[in-house]
Amino acid sequence: MAATSIKSIISLGEPLIELSATDEGTLDTVSSFITGFGGDASNFAVAARRAGGDVSMLTQIGQDPFGDAFLNMWAKEGIDTSLVKRSAAGPTGIYFISRNSGSHYFTYYRSGSAASLMTPDLLPEVSIREARLLHVTGVTQGISDSACETSFAAMDIARQAGTLISYDPNYRPALWPMEKAVSVIEESVSRADIIFPSMEETEMLFGSIEPEAAVRKYLELGAGTVVLKLGTHGALLASGDGIKRIPAMRVNAVDASGAGDTFAGSFAAAYMENRPPEWCARFAVTAAGLSTTGFGCVTPIPARKDILSHMAPGPD
């Protein structure tokens, strides 16, 4: 563990070892995998760090080689690990990615993982209070009741201290019943300063709806700034100042599995520089586009200089 320090961005959530198929097909037909790192909160942390952010990871991992691998990776990336706890009660989770007909599919082995055993008493209140932004995800809330309680407790600490909260619903149907997910996501949106929903999650919440109407509904729920991810159609940025459409970057995409997390992490890093939200969104769209040009969640996340060199011109 690194020495304790206060970072601008704290990312709370579950890391997962990633095994990504290198050839197309279902898991019972593919023959080789690339080992990597995943978990939306960790992906967010790496993206924010590579984009220039000052980042800490807040989680619980197993006392196993996969946990060692994460600590080594975060240290190499320059991510602070002083808030990472290790548990002998549960392992570090893993997942597989397979691809077929242009789509990707996830298979998880995370039941009883160390992260799912997180409880509010592990939260470092002083670090959360002194950070500038806390990032929380719906995946973390869906892996267990105690992890969900931990997420809300962290948000409560942040709100009381004036620490900004960013939230990515990242809905995964396999994790929890839709009715519970909708309730938790709506409550989280009401507490968040910045949210990063996708259209798929939006339609789960609101039914068939146009993007412009959707971002207005999120604002009505209490979100301060809404950055609606539209995939190949870019993003829609909404706040009290109005709604702006951010066009997508054109790329030869091969794997979009980490694009949403890259988008959120890059936006947060830019936002911590006090950049205008529109600039942050253009920066994030560029980063997300570049992240789809390689396989896996972490390896293709771009560095800040590459994002800036590919970023379309626009207002500063």
C-alpha positions in Angstrom: 0.0 0.0 0.0 1.1 3.5 -0.8 1.4 6.1 2.0 -1.9 7.8 2.8 -2.6 10.9 0.8 -5.6 13.0 -0.2 -6.5 12.7 -3.9 -8.8 14.9 -6.0 -10.8 11.8 -7.3 -11.8 8.7 -5.3 -13.3 5.8 -7.3 -15.4 3.4 -5.2 -16.1 -0.1 -6.5 -15.2 -3.6 -7.5 -12.1 -4.5 -9.6 -12.3 -7.7 -11.7 -9.6 -9.7 -13.5 -10.5 -9.8 -17.2 -10.1 -12.7 -19.6 -10.9 -11.5 -23.0 -11.3 -13.9 -26.0 -9.0 -13.0 -28.9 -11.2 -14.8 -31.5 -14.9 -14.4 -32.2 -17.4 -16.9 -30.8 -19.1 -18.1 -27.7 -17.1 -19.1 -24.6 -17.4 -22.8 -25.5 -15.8 -22.3 -28.9 -13.0 -19.8 -28.4 -9.5 -21.1 -27.6 -7.4 -18.2 -26.4 -7.7 -15.2 -24.1 -5.8 -12.1 -23.2 -5.6 -11.5 -19.5 -6.3 -8.0 -18.3 -8.0 -5.8 -15.7 -11.6 -4.7 -15.5 -14.4 -3.6 -13.2 -16.1 -0.3 -13.9 -14.7 1.6 -10.9 -11.1 0.5 -11.7 -11.5 1.2 -15.4 -12.8 4.7 -14.4 -9.8 5.2 -12.2 -7.3 4.2 -14.9 -9.0 6.4 -17.4 -9.1 9.4 -15.1 -5.4 8.9 -14.2 -4.3 8.6 -17.8 -6.3 11.7 -18.7 -4.3 13.6 -16.1 -6.4 13.2 -12.9 -5.2 12.7 -9.4 -6.9 9.4 -8.4 -7.3 7.0 -5.4 -9.0 3.6 -5.6 -11.3 2.7 -2.8 -12.2 -1.0 -2.6 -11.7 -4.3 -1.0 -9.7 -7.1 -2.8 -8.8 -10.7 -2.0 -5.6 -11.8 -0.4 -4.7 -13.7 -3.6 -2.5 -13.3 -6.7 -5.2 -11.4 -8.5 -5.3 -8.9 -5.7 -1.6 -8.5 -5.9 -1.9 -8.0 -9.7 -4.3 -5.1 -9.2 -2.1 -3.4 -6.6 0.8 -3.7 -9.0 -1.2 -2.3 -11.9 -2.6 0.6 -10.0 0.9 1.5 -8.7 2.2 1.4 -12.2 -0.6 3.7 -13.4 0.1 6.1 -10.6 -3.2 5.5 -8.8 -3.1 5.8 -5.0 -3.9 2.5 -3.2 -3.8 3.7 0.4 -7.6 3.3 0.6 -7.6 -0.3 -0.7 -8.3 -3.0 1.9 -7.5 -6.7 1.6 -9.8 -9.5 2.8 -9.3 -13.2 3.5 -13.0 -13.7 3.5 -13.5 -13.4 -0.3 -11.5 -13.6 -3.5 -10.8 -11.0 -6.1 -13.5 -11.5 -8.8 -12.9 -12.4 -12.4 -14.9 -12.2 -15.7 -14.7 -13.4 -19.3 -15.5 -11.4 -22.5 -16.6 -13.1 -25.6 -17.6 -11.5 -28.9 -20.0 -12.5 -31.6 -21.5 -10.7 -34.6 -20.1 -7.3 -33.5 -21.4 -7.6 -29.9 -19.6 -8.4 -26.7 -20.8 -10.6 -23.9 -19.7 -10.8 -20.2 -19.6 -13.9 -18.0 -18.8 -13.2 -14.3 -17.4 -15.2 -11.5 -17.7 -12.7 -8.6 -20.2 -14.3 -6.1 -18.8 -13.7 -2.6 -16.0 -11.5 -3.9 -14.0 -9.4 -1.4 -15.6 -6.3 -2.9 -19.1 -7.6 -2.4 -18.3 -7.9 1.3 -17.6 -4.2 1.7 -19.4 -2.5 4.6 -19.7 1.2 5.5 -17.3 0.8 8.4 -14.4 0.5 5.9 -15.0 3.9 4.5 -12.2 6.5 5.1 -14.3 9.5 6.1 -11.5 12.0 6.2 -10.3 11.1 2.7 -13.8 11.3 1.2 -14.4 14.6 2.9 -11.2 16.1 1.7 -11.5 14.8 -1.9 -12.9 16.9 -4.7 -15.0 14.1 -6.3 -16.3 10.7 -5.3 -17.3 8.3 -8.1 -19.9 5.6 -7.5 -21.4 3.0 -9.9 -24.5 0.9 -10.1 -22.4 -2.2 -10.4 -21.0 -1.6 -7.0 -24.6 -1.2 -5.6 -25.8 -4.3 -7.4 -23.2 -6.9 -6.2 -24.5 -7.1 -2.7 -26.7 -5.3 -0.1 -23.7 -4.4 2.0 -21.9 -2.9 -1.0 -25.0 -0.9 -1.8 -25.2 0.4 1.7 -21.5 1.3 1.5 -22.1 3.3 -1.7 -24.9 5.3 -0.1 -22.9 5.9 3.1 -20.0 7.2 1.0 -22.3 9.5 -0.9 -23.7 10.8 2.4 -20.2 11.6 3.7 -19.4 13.4 0.4 -22.6 15.4 0.3 -22.1 16.6 3.9 -18.6 17.7 3.1 -19.3 19.3 -0.2 -17.4 16.7 -2.1 -18.8 16.4 -5.7 -20.4 13.0 -6.6 -20.3 11.5 -10.0 -22.5 8.4 -10.7 -22.6 5.9 -13.5 -25.7 3.7 -13.3 -24.0 0.9 -15.4 -27.1 -1.3 -15.0 -26.4 -5.1 -15.2 -29.6 -7.1 -15.3 -27.8 -10.3 -14.0 -26.9 -8.5 -10.7 -30.3 -7.6 -9.3 -34.0 -7.3 -10.0 -35.0 -4.4 -12.2 -37.4 -3.0 -9.6 -34.7 -2.7 -7.0 -32.2 -1.4 -9.6 -34.6 1.4 -10.7 -35.2 2.5 -7.1 -31.5 2.6 -6.2 -30.5 4.3 -9.5 -33.2 7.0 -9.1 -32.1 7.6 -5.5 -28.4 7.8 -6.6 -29.2 10.2 -9.4 -30.9 12.5 -6.9 -27.7 12.7 -4.9 -25.3 13.1 -7.7 -23.7 16.3 -9.2 -22.7 14.5 -12.4 -24.3 11.4 -14.0 -23.2 9.3 -16.9 -26.2 7.1 -18.0 -26.5 5.2 -21.3 -29.6 5.1 -23.5 -30.1 1.5 -22.5 -30.3 2.4 -18.8 -32.4 5.4 -19.6 -35.0 3.3 -21.4 -35.1 0.9 -18.5 -36.0 3.8 -16.2 -38.3 5.9 -18.5 -39.4 3.6 -21.3 -39.1 4.6 -24.9 -37.9 8.2 -24.9 -36.0 10.7 -27.0 -32.6 11.7 -25.6 -33.5 15.3 -25.1 -36.6 14.4 -23.0 -34.5 11.8 -21.1 -31.9 14.3 -19.9 -34.6 16.7 -18.8 -36.1 13.9 -16.7 -32.7 13.2 -15.1 -32.4 16.9 -14.2 -35.9 16.7 -12.7 -34.8 13.8 -10.5 -32.1 16.1 -9.1 -28.9 15.5 -11.1 -26.8 18.6 -11.5 -25.2 17.7 -14.8 -26.3 14.9 -17.1 -23.9 13.4 -19.7 -26.0 10.9 -21.6 -23.8 8.4 -23.5 -25.1 7.7 -27.0 -22.3 5.3 -28.3 -21.6 5.9 -31.9 -23.9 9.0 -31.8 -21.7 10.8 -29.2 -23.2 12.3 -26.1 -25.8 14.7 -24.9 -24.8 17.2 -22.3 -27.5 18.8 -20.1 -27.5 21.1 -17.1 -29.3 24.2 -16.0 -27.5 26.0 -18.8 -29.2 24.0 -21.5 -28.6 20.9 -23.7 -25.7 20.4 -26.1 -25.1 17.5 -28.5 -21.5 16.3 -28.7 -20.7 14.3 -31.9 -18.9 11.0 -31.7 -15.4 10.4 -32.9 -15.0 8.3 -36.0 -12.9 5.2 -35.4 -12.4 1.6 -36.5 -13.8 0.1 -33.4 -13.0 -3.5 -32.4 -14.1 -3.6 -28.8 -16.3 -1.2 -26.9 -16.3 -3.0 -23.5 -14.5 -0.2 -21.6 -15.7 2.8 -23.6 -18.3 4.0 -21.1 -15.9 3.8 -18.1 -13.2 5.6 -20.2 -15.8 8.3 -21.0 -16.7 8.9 -17.4 -13.1 8.8 -16.1 -11.9 11.2 -18.8 -14.8 13.6 -18.2 -14.1 13.6 -14.4 -10.4 14.3 -14.9 -11.1 17.3 -17.2 -13.8 18.6 -14.9 -11.3 18.6 -12.0 -9.2 21.0 -14.1 -12.2 23.4 -14.0 -12.8 23.0 -17.8 -16.2 24.0 -19.1 -18.6 21.0 -19.2 -18.7 21.1 -23.1 -14.9 20.8 -23.3 -15.0 17.9 -20.8 -17.6 16.2 -22.9 -15.6 16.6 -26.1 -12.5 15.3 -24.3 -14.5 12.3 -23.0 -16.0 11.4 -26.4 -12.6 11.4 -27.9 -11.1 9.2 -25.2 -14.0 6.8 -25.4 -13.7 6.5 -29.2 -9.9 5.8 -28.9 -10.6 3.2 -26.3 -12.6 1.1 -28.7 -9.7 0.6 -31.1 -8.0 -2.2 -29.0 -9.1 -5.2 -27.1 -9.9 -5.3 -23.4 -11.0 -2.6 -20.9 -7.8 -1.1 -19.7 -5.1 -1.7 -22.3 -6.6 0.6 -25.0 -7.5 3.5 -22.6 -5.7 6.4 -24.2 -3.2 8.8 -22.5 -3.9 12.5 -22.2 -1.6 13.5 -25.0 -3.3 11.2 -27.4 -6.8 12.4 -26.4 -5.8 16.0 -27.0 -4.1 15.2 -30.3 -7.3 13.6 -31.7 -9.8 16.0 -30.1 -12.0 17.9 -32.5 -11.6 21.7 -32.2 -14.3 23.6 -30.3 -14.8 26.3 -27.7 -12.4 26.2 -24.7 
